[in-house]
Amino acid sequence: MPGITVDRDMCKGCELCNLYCPQGIIGMSKEINTKGYFFAQVHDPGRCIGCMLCAVTCPDQAILFHGTGVQYRLYDYFPAGQPGSK
């Protein structure tokens, strides 16, 4: 199951992760970190779809993505017999 971990002391509370999360599972904590910011916090980790938009948009690289390593292949990009096909 995919998920994220937020480094509370690296987060500056810009809320970009909250803005770009398509599931809306990231919110701001009611506590402050060592820098004096309200840090991002995952409220419903079971709904994470693993899109990594939060980690990509974080300017401070405070979000670490972890997943199962499963990759889904929705399309066969190279038809059989074409270069690059298996």
Secondary structure, DSSP 8 states (H G I E B T S, - for coil): --EEEE-TTT-----HHHHH-TT--EEEEEEE-TTS-EEEEES-GGG-----HHHHH-TT--EEEE--------S-SS-TTSTT--
